[in-house]
Amino acid sequence: MPASTNAPRPDRDNQELRLVVLLLALTVGLLVTSAVVYVALVHPSAAEPLAVGAGVLGALTGAGGLIARVLRHWR
């Protein structure tokens, strides 16, 4: 069966923008992670608060991803 000619084609510019935003977010995440590791190595007394902050940030990220998935499913 041939594909429907009425179906909208994916926007290539939109895909490129998503890729750029994803790569930018990945780069920023790696820079922040390396900065936290550096601070934890240079100032060992800051390691525990940084670990707690990283745990909270991870939990918030997971919750945000779950909420986004539920909202996307409902639309």
Phi and psi in radians as a Rosetta constraint file:
Dihedral C 1 N 2 CA 2 C 2 CIRCULARHARMONIC -1.246 0.35
Dihedral N 2 CA 2 C 2 N 3 CIRCULARHARMONIC 2.690 0.35
Dihedral C 2 N 3 CA 3 C 3 CIRCULARHARMONIC -1.189 0.35
Dihedral N 3 CA 3 C 3 N 4 CIRCULARHARMONIC 2.601 0.35
Dihedral C 3 N 4 CA 4 C 4 CIRCULARHARMONIC -1.179 0.35
Dihedral N 4 CA 4 C 4 N 5 CIRCULARHARMONIC 2.310 0.35
Dihedral C 4 N 5 CA 5 C 5 CIRCULARHARMONIC -1.422 0.35
Dihedral N 5 CA 5 C 5 N 6 CIRCULARHARMONIC -0.188 0.35
Dihedral C 5 N 6 CA 6 C 6 CIRCULARHARMONIC -1.527 0.35
Dihedral N 6 CA 6 C 6 N 7 CIRCULARHARMONIC -0.187 0.35
Dihedral C 6 N 7 CA 7 C 7 CIRCULARHARMONIC -1.244 0.35
Dihedral N 7 CA 7 C 7 N 8 CIRCULARHARMONIC 2.352 0.35
Dihedral C 7 N 8 CA 8 C 8 CIRCULARHARMONIC -1.189 0.35
Dihedral N 8 CA 8 C 8 N 9 CIRCULARHARMONIC 2.456 0.35
Dihedral C 8 N 9 CA 9 C 9 CIRCULARHARMONIC -1.443 0.35
Dihedral N 9 CA 9 C 9 N 10 CIRCULARHARMONIC 2.558 0.35
Dihedral C 9 N 10 CA 10 C 10 CIRCULARHARMONIC -1.113 0.35
Dihedral N 10 CA 10 C 10 N 11 CIRCULARHARMONIC 2.414 0.35
Dihedral C 10 N 11 CA 11 C 11 CIRCULARHARMONIC -1.364 0.35
Dihedral N 11 CA 11 C 11 N 12 CIRCULARHARMONIC 2.055 0.35
Dihedral C 11 N 12 CA 12 C 12 CIRCULARHARMONIC -1.157 0.35
Dihedral N 12 CA 12 C 12 N 13 CIRCULARHARMONIC -0.667 0.35
Dihedral C 12 N 13 CA 13 C 13 CIRCULARHARMONIC -1.093 0.35
Dihedral N 13 CA 13 C 13 N 14 CIRCULARHARMONIC -0.661 0.35
Dihedral C 13 N 14 CA 14 C 14 CIRCULARHARMONIC -1.126 0.35
Dihedral N 14 CA 14 C 14 N 15 CIRCULARHARMONIC -0.698 0.35
Dihedral C 14 N 15 CA 15 C 15 CIRCULARHARMONIC -1.156 0.35
Dihedral N 15 CA 15 C 15 N 16 CIRCULARHARMONIC -0.708 0.35
Dihedral C 15 N 16 CA 16 C 16 CIRCULARHARMONIC -1.145 0.35
Dihedral N 16 CA 16 C 16 N 17 CIRCULARHARMONIC -0.702 0.35
Dihedral C 16 N 17 CA 17 C 17 CIRCULARHARMONIC -1.107 0.35
Dihedral N 17 CA 17 C 17 N 18 CIRCULARHARMONIC -0.729 0.35
Dihedral C 17 N 18 CA 18 C 18 CIRCULARHARMONIC -1.083 0.35
Dihedral N 18 CA 18 C 18 N 19 CIRCULARHARMONIC -0.709 0.35
Dihedral C 18 N 19 CA 19 C 19 CIRCULARHARMONIC -1.133 0.35
Dihedral N 19 CA 19 C 19 N 20 CIRCULARHARMONIC -0.750 0.35
Dihedral C 19 N 20 CA 20 C 20 CIRCULARHARMONIC -1.112 0.35
Dihedral N 20 CA 20 C 20 N 21 CIRCULARHARMONIC -0.758 0.35
Dihedral C 20 N 21 CA 21 C 21 CIRCULARHARMONIC -1.129 0.35
Dihedral N 21 CA 21 C 21 N 22 CIRCULARHARMONIC -0.703 0.35
Dihedral C 21 N 22 CA 22 C 22 CIRCULARHARMONIC -1.110 0.35
Dihedral N 22 CA 22 C 22 N 23 CIRCULARHARMONIC -0.788 0.35
Dihedral C 22 N 23 CA 23 C 23 CIRCULARHARMONIC -1.149 0.35
Dihedral N 23 CA 23 C 23 N 24 CIRCULARHARMONIC -0.666 0.35
Dihedral C 23 N 24 CA 24 C 24 CIRCULARHARMONIC -1.127 0.35
Dihedral N 24 CA 24 C 24 N 25 CIRCULARHARMONIC -0.746 0.35
Dihedral C 24 N 25 CA 25 C 25 CIRCULARHARMONIC -1.121 0.35
Dihedral N 25 CA 25 C 25 N 26 CIRCULARHARMONIC -0.678 0.35
Dihedral C 25 N 26 CA 26 C 26 CIRCULARHARMONIC -1.118 0.35
Dihedral N 26 CA 26 C 26 N 27 CIRCULARHARMONIC -0.747 0.35
Dihedral C 26 N 27 CA 27 C 27 CIRCULARHARMONIC -1.113 0.35
Dihedral N 27 CA 27 C 27 N 28 CIRCULARHARMONIC -0.785 0.35
Dihedral C 27 N 28 CA 28 C 28 CIRCULARHARMONIC -1.121 0.35
Dihedral N 28 CA 28 C 28 N 29 CIRCULARHARMONIC -0.718 0.35
Dihedral C 28 N 29 CA 29 C 29 CIRCULARHARMONIC -1.082 0.35
Dihedral N 29 CA 29 C 29 N 30 CIRCULARHARMONIC -0.725 0.35
Dihedral C 29 N 30 CA 30 C 30 CIRCULARHARMONIC -1.165 0.35
Dihedral N 30 CA 30 C 30 N 31 CIRCULARHARMONIC -0.682 0.35
Dihedral C 30 N 31 CA 31 C 31 CIRCULARHARMONIC -1.122 0.35
Dihedral N 31 CA 31 C 31 N 32 CIRCULARHARMONIC -0.756 0.35
Dihedral C 31 N 32 CA 32 C 32 CIRCULARHARMONIC -1.135 0.35
Dihedral N 32 CA 32 C 32 N 33 CIRCULARHARMONIC -0.749 0.35
Dihedral C 32 N 33 CA 33 C 33 CIRCULARHARMONIC -1.091 0.35
Dihedral N 33 CA 33 C 33 N 34 CIRCULARHARMONIC -0.769 0.35
Dihedral C 33 N 34 CA 34 C 34 CIRCULARHARMONIC -1.166 0.35
Dihedral N 34 CA 34 C 34 N 35 CIRCULARHARMONIC -0.616 0.35
Dihedral C 34 N 35 CA 35 C 35 CIRCULARHARMONIC -1.148 0.35
Dihedral N 35 CA 35 C 35 N 36 CIRCULARHARMONIC -0.712 0.35
Dihedral C 35 N 36 CA 36 C 36 CIRCULARHARMONIC -1.148 0.35
Dihedral N 36 CA 36 C 36 N 37 CIRCULARHARMONIC -0.727 0.35
Dihedral C 36 N 37 CA 37 C 37 CIRCULARHARMONIC -1.111 0.35
Dihedral N 37 CA 37 C 37 N 38 CIRCULARHARMONIC -0.727 0.35
Dihedral C 37 N 38 CA 38 C 38 CIRCULARHARMONIC -1.087 0.35
Dihedral N 38 CA 38 C 38 N 39 CIRCULARHARMONIC -0.801 0.35
Dihedral C 38 N 39 CA 39 C 39 CIRCULARHARMONIC -1.118 0.35
Dihedral N 39 CA 39 C 39 N 40 CIRCULARHARMONIC -0.686 0.35
Dihedral C 39 N 40 CA 40 C 40 CIRCULARHARMONIC -1.160 0.35
Dihedral N 40 CA 40 C 40 N 41 CIRCULARHARMONIC -0.595 0.35
Dihedral C 40 N 41 CA 41 C 41 CIRCULARHARMONIC -1.309 0.35
Dihedral N 41 CA 41 C 41 N 42 CIRCULARHARMONIC -0.677 0.35
Dihedral C 41 N 42 CA 42 C 42 CIRCULARHARMONIC -1.347 0.35
Dihedral N 42 CA 42 C 42 N 43 CIRCULARHARMONIC -0.653 0.35
Dihedral C 42 N 43 CA 43 C 43 CIRCULARHARMONIC -2.125 0.35
Dihedral N 43 CA 43 C 43 N 44 CIRCULARHARMONIC 1.501 0.35
Dihedral C 43 N 44 CA 44 C 44 CIRCULARHARMONIC -1.041 0.35
Dihedral N 44 CA 44 C 44 N 45 CIRCULARHARMONIC -0.447 0.35
Dihedral C 44 N 45 CA 45 C 45 CIRCULARHARMONIC -1.210 0.35
Dihedral N 45 CA 45 C 45 N 46 CIRCULARHARMONIC -0.331 0.35
Dihedral C 45 N 46 CA 46 C 46 CIRCULARHARMONIC -1.582 0.35
Dihedral N 46 CA 46 C 46 N 47 CIRCULARHARMONIC -0.026 0.35
Dihedral C 46 N 47 CA 47 C 47 CIRCULARHARMONIC -1.153 0.35
Dihedral N 47 CA 47 C 47 N 48 CIRCULARHARMONIC -0.741 0.35
Dihedral C 47 N 48 CA 48 C 48 CIRCULARHARMONIC -1.175 0.35
Dihedral N 48 CA 48 C 48 N 49 CIRCULARHARMONIC -0.824 0.35
Dihedral C 48 N 49 CA 49 C 49 CIRCULARHARMONIC -1.085 0.35
Dihedral N 49 CA 49 C 49 N 50 CIRCULARHARMONIC -0.599 0.35
Dihedral C 49 N 50 CA 50 C 50 CIRCULARHARMONIC -1.163 0.35
Dihedral N 50 CA 50 C 50 N 51 CIRCULARHARMONIC -0.651 0.35
Dihedral C 50 N 51 CA 51 C 51 CIRCULARHARMONIC -1.156 0.35
Dihedral N 51 CA 51 C 51 N 52 CIRCULARHARMONIC -0.705 0.35
Dihedral C 51 N 52 CA 52 C 52 CIRCULARHARMONIC -1.136 0.35
Dihedral N 52 CA 52 C 52 N 53 CIRCULARHARMONIC -0.757 0.35
Dihedral C 52 N 53 CA 53 C 53 CIRCULARHARMONIC -1.086 0.35
Dihedral N 53 CA 53 C 53 N 54 CIRCULARHARMONIC -0.701 0.35
Dihedral C 53 N 54 CA 54 C 54 CIRCULARHARMONIC -1.148 0.35
Dihedral N 54 CA 54 C 54 N 55 CIRCULARHARMONIC -0.668 0.35
Dihedral C 54 N 55 CA 55 C 55 CIRCULARHARMONIC -1.131 0.35
Dihedral N 55 CA 55 C 55 N 56 CIRCULARHARMONIC -0.757 0.35
Dihedral C 55 N 56 CA 56 C 56 CIRCULARHARMONIC -1.134 0.35
Dihedral N 56 CA 56 C 56 N 57 CIRCULARHARMONIC -0.747 0.35
Dihedral C 56 N 57 CA 57 C 57 CIRCULARHARMONIC -1.102 0.35
Dihedral N 57 CA 57 C 57 N 58 CIRCULARHARMONIC -0.691 0.35
Dihedral C 57 N 58 CA 58 C 58 CIRCULARHARMONIC -1.111 0.35
Dihedral N 58 CA 58 C 58 N 59 CIRCULARHARMONIC -0.723 0.35
Dihedral C 58 N 59 CA 59 C 59 CIRCULARHARMONIC -1.151 0.35
Dihedral N 59 CA 59 C 59 N 60 CIRCULARHARMONIC -0.707 0.35
Dihedral C 59 N 60 CA 60 C 60 CIRCULARHARMONIC -1.149 0.35
Dihedral N 60 CA 60 C 60 N 61 CIRCULARHARMONIC -0.680 0.35
Dihedral C 60 N 61 CA 61 C 61 CIRCULARHARMONIC -1.127 0.35
Dihedral N 61 CA 61 C 61 N 62 CIRCULARHARMONIC -0.761 0.35
Dihedral C 61 N 62 CA 62 C 62 CIRCULARHARMONIC -1.097 0.35
Dihedral N 62 CA 62 C 62 N 63 CIRCULARHARMONIC -0.744 0.35
Dihedral C 62 N 63 CA 63 C 63 CIRCULARHARMONIC -1.131 0.35
Dihedral N 63 CA 63 C 63 N 64 CIRCULARHARMONIC -0.711 0.35
Dihedral C 63 N 64 CA 64 C 64 CIRCULARHARMONIC -1.120 0.35
Dihedral N 64 CA 64 C 64 N 65 CIRCULARHARMONIC -0.708 0.35
Dihedral C 64 N 65 CA 65 C 65 CIRCULARHARMONIC -1.122 0.35
Dihedral N 65 CA 65 C 65 N 66 CIRCULARHARMONIC -0.706 0.35
Dihedral C 65 N 66 CA 66 C 66 CIRCULARHARMONIC -1.142 0.35
Dihedral N 66 CA 66 C 66 N 67 CIRCULARHARMONIC -0.750 0.35
Dihedral C 66 N 67 CA 67 C 67 CIRCULARHARMONIC -1.117 0.35
Dihedral N 67 CA 67 C 67 N 68 CIRCULARHARMONIC -0.733 0.35
Dihedral C 67 N 68 CA 68 C 68 CIRCULARHARMONIC -1.104 0.35
Dihedral N 68 CA 68 C 68 N 69 CIRCULARHARMONIC -0.693 0.35
Dihedral C 68 N 69 CA 69 C 69 CIRCULARHARMONIC -1.151 0.35
Dihedral N 69 CA 69 C 69 N 70 CIRCULARHARMONIC -0.722 0.35
Dihedral C 69 N 70 CA 70 C 70 CIRCULARHARMONIC -1.144 0.35
Dihedral N 70 CA 70 C 70 N 71 CIRCULARHARMONIC -0.765 0.35
Dihedral C 70 N 71 CA 71 C 71 CIRCULARHARMONIC -1.130 0.35
Dihedral N 71 CA 71 C 71 N 72 CIRCULARHARMONIC -0.666 0.35
Dihedral C 71 N 72 CA 72 C 72 CIRCULARHARMONIC -1.194 0.35
Dihedral N 72 CA 72 C 72 N 73 CIRCULARHARMONIC -0.604 0.35
Dihedral C 72 N 73 CA 73 C 73 CIRCULARHARMONIC -1.190 0.35
Dihedral N 73 CA 73 C 73 N 74 CIRCULARHARMONIC -0.627 0.35
Dihedral C 73 N 74 CA 74 C 74 CIRCULARHARMONIC -1.302 0.35
Dihedral N 74 CA 74 C 74 N 75 CIRCULARHARMONIC -0.357 0.35
